[in-house]
Amino acid sequence: MLQIDAVSFSYHKKPVLQDLQFTVGRGEHVAIMGESGCGKSTLLKIIYGLLQPDNGSLTWKDQPILGPDFNLVPGESYIKYLSQDFDLMPFVTVAENISQFLSVFYPEELDKRTQELLEMVDLVDYAQIKVNKVSGGQQQRVALARVLAQEPEVLLLDEPFSHIDTFRKNNFRRNLFEYLKKREITCITASHDFEDVLPFADRTFVLKDQRIVAKGPTLELYRKPKDLYVATLFGEANQIPIDIVKSYANTKRKIIVYAHEFRVSSKSGIPVTVVKNYAKGSHFLVEGLCGPQKIYFNSDEVLKLESEVFLNISLETINLRLREN
Ligand SMILES: Nc1ncnc2c1ncn2[C@@H]1O[C@H](COP(=O)(O)OP(=O)(O)OP(=O)(O)O)[C@@H](O)[C@H]1O
């Protein structure tokens, strides 16, 4: 188990992370989410042993993870960190960049493992091309195969799909996370893309203002976000006064409603005036106004600007969001 205990960190006296406390089990997949600059990469670098925390301690299987103040060569051998800059050997082929890190002595076994990893990252056709001749997205995939070749016990992924095209991304994410689960590799992924997180991470931690402000099973965080910040990490969301939703409600509370949770009706519901339509492919995201309250909701079809439509939310959703966490 990875244990992070009361860890704080600052860059030149500017606090970035404060009093972080969590554990990650063997083979577990945890996601770290939060807005840009909230400290996701910093946290991964501390776990890897590249940055020295100001306070607190880190252990893996009850053994301390030492920071750069105590390690001549920073970075623990059983942890691999896939950073946002890939750190490849540019004048060496894709295949050699990967096979160099395989701890296999027999040539046949070496070829087989290299091939397996090339297939995993979908780069078989590029095996003999020098890395400086392949695209940014392809380099990101080579970098990933390289860290997998080293058979880490803990894998830290920093925005691992940021350079990979949508066409390949979905399949690739599924393959990678299945591969890690099968081998019981503990994985921590920093991302601000919920599609990297929602289908794959067992648990998610949300960082904001130097602290973990929400954590739990990923689906639970999504279904019952504690506030608009958490909800927005998972998609287009609104925070709406409950008396708009139910006119008889005698409370000033607000509830979170995702854009896709509204149903559009021409007859009854919350009255909104259509302000703007945004094409999303499978649907339109519509900006509407209910008095001064801006509401974003999904519609199957484009809606006429300045027309009035009515929005409905299921009772189940209202009750779910009204329930205290
Ligand atoms: N080497 C550094 N020296 C000083 N400040 C830094 C350094 N690296 C990062 N920071 C600052 O620390 C904060 C956290 O940065 P970090 O890169 O960890 O955020 P992040 O959540 O990973 O962001 P992103 O999602 O944009 O990658 C930011 O305010 C950043 O400007």
The ligand as an SDF file (V2000), in Angstrom:
LIG
                    3D

 31 33  0  0  0  0  0  0  0  0999 V2000
    9.4010   24.5990  -10.5780 N   0  0  0  0  0  0  0  0  0  0  0  0
    8.4740   25.4240  -10.1060 C   0  0  0  0  0  0  0  0  0  0  0  0
    8.8180   26.5580   -9.4560 N   0  0  0  0  0  0  0  0  0  0  0  0
    7.8910   27.4020   -8.9530 C   0  0  0  0  0  0  0  0  0  0  0  0
    6.5560   27.2040   -9.0610 N   0  0  0  0  0  0  0  0  0  0  0  0
    6.1470   26.1010   -9.7080 C   0  0  0  0  0  0  0  0  0  0  0  0
    7.0800   25.1500  -10.2750 C   0  0  0  0  0  0  0  0  0  0  0  0
    6.3830   24.1540  -10.8630 N   0  0  0  0  0  0  0  0  0  0  0  0
    5.0750   24.4570  -10.6860 C   0  0  0  0  0  0  0  0  0  0  0  0
    4.9260   25.6170  -10.0030 N   0  0  0  0  0  0  0  0  0  0  0  0
    3.6530   26.2330   -9.5920 C   0  0  0  0  0  0  0  0  0  0  0  0
    3.0270   25.3580   -8.6660 O   0  0  0  0  0  0  0  0  0  0  0  0
    1.6230   25.2620   -8.8950 C   0  0  0  0  0  0  0  0  0  0  0  0
    1.2380   23.8110   -9.1670 C   0  0  0  0  0  0  0  0  0  0  0  0
    1.8060   23.3980  -10.4190 O   0  0  0  0  0  0  0  0  0  0  0  0
    1.5480   21.9550  -11.0350 P   0  0  0  0  0  0  0  0  0  0  0  0
    2.3390   21.8700  -12.2860 O   0  0  0  0  0  0  0  0  0  0  0  0
    1.7760   20.9340   -9.9820 O   0  0  0  0  0  0  0  0  0  0  0  0
   -0.0250   22.0440  -11.3460 O   0  0  0  0  0  0  0  0  0  0  0  0
   -0.9510   21.0500  -12.2300 P   0  0  0  0  0  0  0  0  0  0  0  0
   -2.2220   20.8790  -11.4640 O   0  0  0  0  0  0  0  0  0  0  0  0
   -0.1920   19.8210  -12.5720 O   0  0  0  0  0  0  0  0  0  0  0  0
   -1.1970   21.9330  -13.5250 O   0  0  0  0  0  0  0  0  0  0  0  0
   -1.5000   21.4510  -15.0640 P   0  0  0  0  0  0  0  0  0  0  0  0
   -2.8260   20.7210  -15.0150 O   0  0  0  0  0  0  0  0  0  0  0  0
   -1.5990   22.7580  -15.8030 O   0  0  0  0  0  0  0  0  0  0  0  0
   -0.3650   20.5800  -15.4950 O   0  0  0  0  0  0  0  0  0  0  0  0
    1.3330   26.2150  -10.0540 C   0  0  0  0  0  0  0  0  0  0  0  0
    0.9080   27.4530   -9.5040 O   0  0  0  0  0  0  0  0  0  0  0  0
    2.6680   26.3590  -10.7540 C   0  0  0  0  0  0  0  0  0  0  0  0
    2.7740   27.6170  -11.3770 O   0  0  0  0  0  0  0  0  0  0  0  0
  1  2  1  0
  2  3  1  0
  2  7  2  0
  3  4  2  0
  4  5  1  0
  5  6  2  0
  6  7  1  0
  6 10  1  0
  7  8  1  0
  8  9  2  0
  9 10  1  0
 10 11  1  0
 11 12  1  0
 11 30  1  0
 12 13  1  0
 13 14  1  0
 13 28  1  0
 14 15  1  0
 15 16  1  0
 16 17  2  0
 16 18  1  0
 16 19  1  0
 19 20  1  0
 20 21  2  0
 20 22  1  0
 20 23  1  0
 23 24  1  0
 24 25  2  0
 24 26  1  0
 24 27  1  0
 28 29  1  0
 28 30  1  0
 30 31  1  0
M  END
$$$$
